[in-house]
Amino acid sequence: METNKAYEEIISSLDPCAPAPEDEPFRQYYFIARARKSLAEVEAKLGRKLTFHVATFGCQMNARDSEKLRGILEEIGYVPVDTEEADLVLYNTCTVRENANTKVYGRLGGLHSWKKKNPHMMIGLCGCMMQEEHVVKTIREKYRFVNLIFGTHNIYKLAELMSRALDHPDEMVVDIQQKTDLMVEQLPVDRTYKFKSGVNIMYGCNNFCSYCIVPYVRGREKSREPLDILREIEQLVADGVIEVMLLGQNVNSYGKTLENPVSFAELLESVAQIDGLRRVRFMTSHPKDLSDELIAVMAKYPDKICPHLHLPLQSGSSRLLKHMNRRYTKESYLELVDKIRAAMPDISLTTDIIVGYPGETEEDFQETLEVVEKVRYDSAFTFIYSKRSGTPAAKMDDQVPEDVVKDRFNRLLLLVQNIGREQTARFEGQVKEVLVEHINEQDPGLVTGRMDNNSVVHFPGDASLIGQIVKVKLDKCHGFYYLGTQA
């Protein structure tokens, strides 16, 4: 777990009975010390250590937030477990699609049964779903056994909120902020992998696509200072990290809110020059902001910047793209793909596509299929349009019938999968470098890793290879993964 040792000294010297500091992150380290004291008192009564489990729903941003949540809870003194039968369960929620909300409500029912058997248990909810007013209202009324609710803007305040919850276990602690300019880093982090890490370079989104709830729950764009980002990555490399993923809702617009603007391409080049860092990825790119400068930087560092670009399409219909407020056309998207492929012929392109957006006609859908056939994505995340209250698209009358949407979705999925298999297989027989991530879940005699283009590879090996980049001969492509042998 990443913990700044200087702050460990601060924690040990803090008096949890003294007034809390105002400045962050010192304030949160004060509350870590205070929560430690409260937790120790509970553990003394129960005669054992208390456990916790963080369940993550949603995107890479949420996954990185959960690493921070876990780090703070471990610093307080909780012990992590892989089951929801824990003393503290925290759901880091997503609200991009309605089924994500439904899943959380369903899981809460199971937690309530467990809590009845363990009255000291605490349940917390945080993340994007909690930024919706109607959701918090529902939880207050129907799920009164929940102890803690907070949103996306105050993830960093977990220690402060846990201190309140531990001191008042019979109360529901609710702390929702509608916006904040604070970006509090330098807190404990429990990384999922010791050899790779996500790094937030910005927060929020300014795009306001008509179907998307993200700008309303994540807030407006704000970029971290480039020197802070570079310093964090250098510290990660010193701690054994060889691959980083730069994270933002739209990384291509990075730097616009800084006092001294820096482009994402400039930041990416600086990151690529960090000694000891072997791979750089980023997620996600908006086509309207992807510059020639960025393409040139990616092509300049082929051995450092991974040849993989996630470029959401959403629809191949220029008419629908205008309704979606995507601010590009089918033609400009295809021109952009041509530029990317001219600079990096072997690049792997992936995408997001929505089926059944209000007003979508068969002609619109055929245009989407045409783009898929022309671009030939390695893979695509395909989604049925999900109405999100509070977005402009939710108010549109021309909703597509469910049976039509399902038929189109199945046709798109078949095309995407067939092309994806062909694209993935293009490296069959070649030797590629693979970053080994873990023992294979189905066969303990195999290890699983990823190529620089993000393709999954399984090959014979043991735990000693985890975290290493090794050369592997790609013997056989099986759809969306390879079986290989170490070269």
C-alpha positions as CSV (number, residue, x, y, z in Angstrom):
1,M,0.0,0.0,0.0
2,E,1.2,3.5,-0.9
3,T,1.5,5.7,2.1
4,N,3.7,8.8,2.3
5,K,6.1,8.0,5.2
6,A,6.2,11.7,6.1
7,Y,2.5,11.6,6.7
8,E,2.8,8.5,8.8
9,E,4.9,10.5,11.2
10,I,2.1,13.2,11.1
11,I,-0.5,10.6,12.0
12,S,1.5,9.3,14.9
13,S,2.0,12.8,16.3
14,L,-1.6,14.0,15.9
15,D,-3.8,14.4,18.9
16,P,-7.3,13.1,17.9
17,C,-8.8,15.2,20.6
18,A,-7.3,18.5,19.3
19,P,-9.2,20.6,16.7
20,A,-8.9,19.3,13.1
21,P,-6.6,21.1,10.7
22,E,-8.3,23.0,7.8
23,D,-5.7,22.3,5.1
24,E,-5.9,19.1,3.0
25,P,-4.5,16.4,3.1
26,F,-3.4,17.1,6.6
27,R,-7.1,17.3,7.7
28,Q,-7.7,13.7,6.5
29,Y,-4.6,12.4,8.2
30,Y,-5.9,13.9,11.4
31,F,-9.2,12.0,10.9
32,I,-7.3,8.8,10.1
33,A,-5.7,9.1,13.5
34,R,-9.1,9.8,15.1
35,A,-10.8,7.0,13.3
36,R,-8.0,4.6,14.3
37,K,-8.7,5.4,18.0
38,S,-12.5,4.9,17.6
39,L,-12.0,1.6,15.6
40,A,-9.6,0.3,18.3
41,E,-12.3,0.9,20.9
42,V,-14.8,-1.2,18.9
43,E,-12.3,-3.9,18.3
44,A,-11.5,-4.1,22.0
45,K,-15.2,-4.7,22.8
46,L,-15.5,-7.4,20.1
47,G,-12.2,-8.9,20.8
48,R,-11.0,-9.1,17.2
49,K,-9.9,-7.1,14.2
50,L,-12.6,-5.6,12.0
51,T,-12.8,-6.4,8.3
52,F,-13.9,-4.4,5.2
53,H,-14.8,-5.0,1.6
54,V,-15.0,-2.4,-1.2
55,A,-17.1,-3.4,-4.3
56,T,-16.5,-1.3,-7.4
57,F,-19.1,-0.6,-10.1
58,G,-18.2,1.2,-13.3
59,C,-15.2,2.7,-15.1
60,Q,-11.5,2.9,-14.6
61,M,-12.0,6.2,-12.7
62,N,-14.1,4.3,-10.1
63,A,-11.5,1.6,-10.0
64,R,-8.8,4.1,-9.1
65,D,-11.1,5.8,-6.5
66,S,-11.6,2.4,-4.9
67,E,-7.8,1.9,-4.6
68,K,-7.8,5.2,-2.6
69,L,-10.8,4.1,-0.5
70,R,-9.1,0.8,0.4
71,G,-5.9,2.6,1.2
72,I,-7.6,4.9,3.7
73,L,-9.6,2.1,5.3
74,E,-6.4,0.0,5.8
75,E,-4.6,3.0,7.3
76,I,-7.5,3.4,9.7
77,G,-7.0,-0.2,10.8
78,Y,-9.6,-2.3,8.9
79,V,-8.5,-5.6,7.4
80,P,-9.4,-6.2,3.7
81,V,-11.4,-9.4,2.8
82,D,-12.8,-10.7,-0.6
83,T,-16.3,-11.2,0.7
84,E,-19.2,-9.0,1.5
85,E,-19.6,-10.8,4.8
86,A,-17.4,-8.1,6.3
87,D,-17.8,-5.6,9.2
88,L,-17.8,-2.7,6.7
89,V,-19.0,-3.0,3.1
90,L,-18.6,0.0,0.8
91,Y,-20.2,0.2,-2.6
92,N,-18.4,2.6,-5.0
93,T,-21.3,3.0,-7.4
94,C,-21.8,3.9,-11.1
95,T,-24.9,5.5,-12.7
96,V,-24.1,5.6,-16.4
97,R,-26.8,3.0,-17.0
98,E,-30.0,2.2,-15.2
99,N,-29.1,-1.5,-14.6
100,A,-26.1,-0.3,-12.6
101,N,-28.5,1.4,-10.1
102,T,-30.8,-1.7,-10.1
103,K,-27.8,-3.9,-9.3
104,V,-26.8,-1.8,-6.3
105,Y,-30.4,-1.8,-4.9
106,G,-30.5,-5.6,-5.3
107,R,-27.2,-6.1,-3.5
108,L,-28.3,-3.9,-0.6
109,G,-31.1,-6.3,0.1
110,G,-28.6,-9.1,0.7
111,L,-26.4,-6.9,2.9
112,H,-29.4,-6.0,5.1
113,S,-29.9,-9.7,5.9
114,W,-26.2,-10.0,6.9
115,K,-26.4,-6.9,9.0
116,K,-29.3,-8.2,11.0
117,K,-27.0,-11.1,12.1
118,N,-24.2,-8.6,12.8
119,P,-25.6,-5.4,14.3
120,H,-22.2,-3.8,14.5
121,M,-21.8,-4.0,10.7
122,M,-21.6,-0.8,8.7
123,I,-22.7,-0.2,5.1
124,G,-21.5,2.7,3.0
125,L,-22.4,4.0,-0.5
126,C,-20.4,6.4,-2.5
127,G,-19.6,7.3,-6.1
128,C,-21.7,8.6,-9.1
129,M,-25.0,7.1,-8.1
130,M,-25.0,9.1,-4.9
131,Q,-24.8,12.4,-6.7
132,E,-28.4,11.9,-7.9
133,E,-30.8,13.5,-5.5
134,H,-33.6,11.0,-6.1
135,V,-31.2,8.1,-5.3
136,V,-30.2,9.6,-1.9
137,K,-33.9,10.3,-1.1
138,T,-34.7,6.6,-1.9
139,I,-31.9,5.3,0.3
140,R,-32.9,7.6,3.2
141,E,-36.5,6.3,3.0
142,K,-36.2,2.6,2.0
143,Y,-32.7,1.6,3.1
144,R,-32.4,3.2,6.5
145,F,-29.9,0.5,7.6
146,V,-27.2,2.2,5.5
147,N,-24.6,4.1,7.6
148,L,-22.7,6.3,5.2
149,I,-23.5,8.1,1.9
150,F,-21.1,10.3,0.0
151,G,-20.5,11.2,-3.6
152,T,-17.8,11.7,-6.2
153,H,-16.5,15.1,-5.1
154,N,-15.5,14.1,-1.6
155,I,-14.0,10.6,-2.0
156,Y,-10.9,12.0,-0.3
157,K,-13.0,12.7,2.9
158,L,-13.6,9.0,3.7
159,A,-11.5,9.1,6.9
160,E,-13.4,12.2,8.1
161,L,-16.8,10.6,7.4
162,M,-15.7,7.2,8.9
163,S,-14.7,9.0,12.1
164,R,-18.2,10.4,12.3
165,A,-19.8,7.1,11.5
166,L,-17.8,5.2,14.1
167,D,-18.6,7.8,16.8
168,H,-22.3,7.7,15.9
169,P,-23.1,4.2,14.6
170,D,-26.8,4.6,14.9
171,E,-27.0,7.6,12.6
172,M,-26.9,7.8,8.8
173,V,-24.0,10.0,7.8
174,V,-24.8,11.8,4.5
175,D,-22.3,14.2,2.9
176,I,-23.0,15.1,-0.7
177,Q,-21.3,18.0,-2.4
178,Q,-22.5,19.4,-5.7
179,K,-19.1,20.6,-6.8
180,T,-15.6,21.3,-5.5
181,D,-12.4,22.8,-6.8
182,L,-10.3,20.6,-4.5
183,M,-8.2,17.7,-5.9
184,V,-6.8,16.0,-2.9
185,E,-4.1,13.5,-3.6
186,Q,-1.2,12.3,-1.3
187,L,-3.5,10.0,0.6
188,P,-3.0,6.2,1.2
189,V,-3.6,4.0,-1.8
190,D,-4.0,0.2,-2.0
191,R,-3.1,-0.6,-5.6
192,T,-4.7,-3.7,-7.2
193,Y,-1.4,-4.4,-9.0
194,K,2.0,-3.5,-7.6
195,F,3.5,-3.2,-11.1
196,K,0.9,-1.0,-12.8
197,S,-1.3,1.9,-11.7
198,G,-3.9,4.3,-12.8
199,V,-3.1,8.0,-12.4
200,N,-5.8,10.7,-12.4
201,I,-4.7,13.6,-14.6
202,M,-8.1,15.4,-14.5
203,Y,-11.6,15.2,-13.1
204,G,-15.0,15.9,-14.4
205,C,-16.4,16.5,-17.9
206,N,-17.6,19.5,-19.9
207,N,-19.0,17.7,-23.0
208,F,-22.7,17.3,-22.0
209,C,-23.5,14.6,-24.5
210,S,-27.3,14.5,-24.5
211,Y,-27.6,10.9,-23.2
212,C,-24.9,11.1,-20.5
213,I,-25.2,11.7,-16.8
214,V,-21.5,12.0,-16.2
215,P,-21.1,15.8,-16.3
216,Y,-23.9,16.1,-13.7
217,V,-22.4,13.6,-11.3
218,R,-18.7,14.1,-11.9
219,G,-18.8,17.9,-12.2
220,R,-16.9,20.2,-14.5
221,E,-13.4,19.6,-15.9
222,K,-10.5,20.4,-13.7
223,S,-6.9,19.4,-14.5
224,R,-4.1,18.5,-12.1
225,E,-0.9,20.4,-12.5
226,P,1.6,18.6,-14.8
227,L,4.4,18.7,-12.3
228,D,2.2,17.0,-9.6
229,I,1.3,14.3,-12.1
230,L,4.9,13.7,-13.1
231,R,6.0,13.6,-9.5
232,E,3.4,11.0,-8.7
233,I,4.4,8.8,-11.6
234,E,8.1,9.1,-10.6
235,Q,7.1,7.9,-7.1
236,L,5.2,5.0,-8.6
237,V,8.1,4.0,-10.7
238,A,10.4,4.1,-7.6
239,D,7.8,1.8,-6.0
240,G,8.1,-0.8,-8.8
241,V,5.4,0.4,-11.2
242,I,6.3,-0.2,-14.9
243,E,3.0,0.7,-16.5
244,V,0.6,3.6,-15.9
245,M,-2.7,4.5,-17.3
246,L,-3.5,8.2,-17.4
247,L,-7.2,8.7,-16.4
248,G,-9.8,11.3,-17.3
249,Q,-13.3,11.4,-18.6
250,N,-11.8,13.1,-21.7
251,V,-8.0,13.2,-21.5
252,N,-7.7,15.0,-24.8
253,S,-9.1,18.2,-23.2
254,Y,-6.5,18.0,-20.4
255,G,-4.9,21.3,-19.4
256,K,-7.5,23.7,-20.6
257,T,-8.4,24.8,-17.0
258,L,-4.8,25.3,-15.9
259,E,-3.5,28.8,-15.2
260,N,-0.7,28.0,-17.7
261,P,-2.4,25.6,-20.2
262,V,-0.6,22.5,-21.2
263,S,-1.9,20.1,-23.9
264,F,-2.5,16.4,-23.3
265,A,0.1,15.7,-26.0
266,E,2.7,17.7,-24.1
267,L,1.9,15.9,-20.9
268,L,2.0,12.5,-22.5
269,E,5.4,13.3,-24.0
270,S,6.8,14.3,-20.6
271,V,5.4,11.1,-19.1
272,A,7.0,9.0,-21.9
273,Q,10.4,10.4,-21.0
274,I,10.3,9.2,-17.3
275,D,13.1,6.7,-16.8
276,G,12.1,3.3,-15.6
277,L,8.6,3.5,-16.9
278,R,8.0,0.9,-19.6
279,R,4.5,1.5,-20.7
280,V,2.0,4.4,-20.9
281,R,-1.7,4.1,-21.6
282,F,-4.6,6.5,-21.4
283,M,-8.3,6.5,-21.2
284,T,-10.6,8.0,-22.6
285,S,-10.3,10.0,-25.8
286,H,-13.0,12.1,-27.3
287,P,-12.8,12.3,-31.1
288,K,-13.5,16.0,-31.3
289,D,-10.4,16.8,-29.2
290,L,-7.9,14.3,-30.6
291,S,-5.2,16.5,-32.1
292,D,-2.6,15.9,-34.8
293,E,0.0,16.8,-32.0
294,L,-1.2,13.8,-30.0
295,I,-1.0,11.4,-32.9
296,A,2.5,12.6,-33.6
297,V,3.6,12.1,-30.0
298,M,2.1,8.6,-29.9
299,A,4.0,7.7,-33.1
300,K,7.2,9.2,-31.7
301,Y,7.3,6.8,-28.8
302,P,6.2,3.4,-30.2
303,D,8.1,1.5,-27.5
304,K,6.7,3.5,-24.6
305,I,3.2,4.7,-25.5
306,C,1.0,1.7,-26.0
307,P,-0.4,1.3,-29.6
308,H,-4.0,1.2,-28.4
309,L,-6.6,4.0,-28.6
310,H,-10.1,3.9,-27.2
311,L,-12.1,6.2,-29.5
312,P,-15.8,6.2,-28.7
313,L,-18.0,6.4,-31.8
314,Q,-21.5,6.1,-30.2
315,S,-23.2,6.3,-33.6
316,G,-22.2,6.3,-37.2
317,S,-25.0,8.6,-38.2
318,S,-24.0,12.3,-38.4
319,R,-27.7,13.2,-37.8
320,L,-27.7,11.3,-34.5
321,L,-24.3,12.5,-33.5
322,K,-25.5,16.1,-33.8
323,H,-28.5,15.2,-31.6
324,M,-26.1,13.5,-29.1
325,N,-24.0,16.7,-29.0
326,R,-20.9,14.8,-29.9
327,R,-19.5,17.6,-32.1
328,Y,-18.1,15.5,-34.9
329,T,-19.5,13.8,-37.9
330,K,-19.3,10.3,-39.4
331,E,-17.0,11.8,-42.1
332,S,-14.7,13.6,-39.6
333,Y,-14.4,10.5,-37.4
334,L,-13.4,8.4,-40.4
335,E,-10.8,11.0,-41.5
336,L,-9.4,10.9,-37.9
337,V,-9.1,7.1,-38.1
338,D,-7.3,7.4,-41.4
339,K,-4.8,9.9,-39.8
340,I,-4.2,7.6,-36.8
341,R,-3.7,4.5,-39.0
342,A,-1.4,6.4,-41.4
343,A,0.9,7.3,-38.4
344,M,0.5,3.9,-36.6
345,P,-0.6,1.2,-39.0
346,D,-0.6,-1.6,-36.3
347,I,-2.6,0.4,-33.7
348,S,-5.5,-1.3,-32.0
349,L,-8.7,0.7,-32.0
350,T,-11.6,0.1,-29.6
351,T,-14.8,2.0,-29.2
352,D,-18.2,2.5,-27.5
353,I,-21.4,2.2,-29.5
354,I,-25.0,3.0,-28.4
355,V,-27.9,1.2,-30.0
356,G,-31.5,2.5,-29.8
357,Y,-30.8,6.2,-29.2
358,P,-34.1,8.1,-29.4
359,G,-35.1,8.6,-33.0
360,E,-32.6,6.1,-34.4
361,T,-33.9,4.8,-37.8
362,E,-32.8,1.7,-39.7
363,E,-30.8,4.0,-42.0
364,D,-29.0,5.5,-39.0
365,F,-28.2,2.1,-37.8
366,Q,-26.9,1.0,-41.2
367,E,-24.5,3.9,-41.1
368,T,-23.2,2.7,-37.7
369,L,-22.6,-0.8,-39.3
370,E,-20.8,0.9,-42.2
371,V,-18.4,2.7,-39.8
372,V,-17.7,-0.6,-37.9
373,E,-16.8,-2.3,-41.2
374,K,-14.6,0.5,-42.4
375,V,-12.7,1.1,-39.1
376,R,-12.4,-2.6,-38.1
377,Y,-12.2,-2.3,-34.3
378,D,-10.3,-4.8,-32.3
379,S,-13.2,-4.7,-29.9
380,A,-16.2,-2.6,-29.1
381,F,-18.3,-2.0,-26.0
382,T,-21.9,-2.1,-27.3
383,F,-24.7,-0.8,-25.3
384,I,-28.5,-0.5,-25.5
385,Y,-29.5,3.1,-24.9
386,S,-30.4,3.7,-21.2
387,K,-32.6,6.6,-20.3
388,R,-31.0,8.6,-17.6
389,S,-33.2,11.1,-15.8
390,G,-31.8,14.7,-15.9
391,T,-30.3,14.3,-19.4
392,P,-31.8,15.9,-22.5
393,A,-32.2,12.6,-24.3
394,A,-34.5,11.3,-21.5
395,K,-37.1,13.9,-22.5
396,M,-37.2,12.9,-26.2
397,D,-40.5,11.3,-27.3
398,D,-39.1,9.2,-30.2
399,Q,-38.0,6.3,-28.1
400,V,-37.1,3.2,-30.2
401,P,-39.3,0.1,-29.6
402,E,-37.6,-2.5,-27.4
403,D,-37.9,-5.4,-30.0
404,V,-36.3,-3.2,-32.7
405,V,-33.4,-2.2,-30.4
406,K,-32.7,-5.8,-29.4
407,D,-32.6,-6.9,-33.1
408,R,-30.2,-4.1,-34.0
409,F,-28.1,-4.8,-30.9
410,N,-27.7,-8.5,-31.9
411,R,-26.8,-7.6,-35.5
412,L,-24.2,-5.1,-34.3
413,L,-22.8,-7.5,-31.8
414,L,-22.3,-10.2,-34.4
415,L,-20.5,-7.9,-36.7
416,V,-18.3,-6.5,-34.0
417,Q,-17.3,-9.9,-32.8
418,N,-16.5,-11.3,-36.2
419,I,-14.3,-8.3,-37.1
420,G,-12.8,-8.3,-33.6
421,R,-11.7,-11.9,-34.0
422,E,-10.1,-11.2,-37.4
423,Q,-8.3,-8.1,-36.0
424,T,-7.0,-9.8,-32.9
425,A,-5.7,-12.8,-34.9
426,R,-3.4,-10.6,-37.1
427,F,-0.5,-11.1,-34.8
428,E,-0.8,-14.9,-34.7
429,G,2.6,-16.6,-35.0
430,Q,4.5,-13.5,-34.0
431,V,6.6,-12.9,-30.9
432,K,5.3,-10.1,-28.7
433,E,6.0,-8.6,-25.3
434,V,3.5,-9.4,-22.6
435,L,3.1,-7.9,-19.1
436,V,2.2,-10.8,-16.9
437,E,-0.6,-9.8,-14.5
438,H,-1.7,-12.9,-12.6
439,I,-2.1,-16.7,-12.5
440,N,-4.8,-17.8,-15.0
441,E,-8.1,-18.2,-13.2
442,Q,-9.1,-21.4,-15.0
443,D,-5.7,-23.2,-15.3
444,P,-3.1,-22.6,-12.5
445,G,-0.4,-23.9,-14.9
446,L,-0.9,-20.8,-17.0
447,V,-0.3,-17.1,-16.4
448,T,-2.3,-14.2,-18.0
449,G,-1.0,-10.9,-19.3
450,R,-1.5,-8.2,-21.8
451,M,0.3,-7.1,-24.9
452,D,1.0,-3.4,-25.4
453,N,-2.2,-3.2,-27.6
454,N,-4.2,-4.5,-24.7
455,S,-4.8,-8.0,-26.1
456,V,-4.9,-10.8,-23.5
457,V,-2.4,-13.7,-23.7
458,H,-2.3,-16.9,-21.7
459,F,0.8,-19.0,-21.6
460,P,2.6,-21.6,-19.4
461,G,4.3,-20.0,-16.4
462,D,4.3,-19.4,-12.7
463,A,3.9,-16.6,-10.1
464,S,7.6,-15.6,-10.5
465,L,6.7,-14.0,-13.8
466,I,4.0,-11.7,-12.4
467,G,4.9,-8.1,-13.0
468,Q,7.5,-8.9,-15.6
469,I,7.4,-8.1,-19.3
470,V,8.3,-11.3,-21.2
471,K,8.5,-12.2,-24.8
472,V,5.8,-14.7,-25.9
473,K,5.2,-16.5,-29.2
474,L,1.5,-16.1,-30.0
475,D,0.8,-19.7,-31.1
476,K,-3.0,-19.5,-31.5
477,C,-5.7,-16.9,-31.4
478,H,-8.9,-18.0,-29.8
479,G,-11.3,-15.2,-30.6
480,F,-10.3,-12.4,-28.3
481,Y,-7.3,-13.9,-26.6
482,Y,-4.1,-15.8,-27.5
483,L,-2.5,-19.0,-26.2
484,G,1.2,-18.8,-26.4
485,T,4.6,-20.0,-25.2
486,Q,7.5,-18.1,-23.7
487,A,10.0,-17.2,-26.4
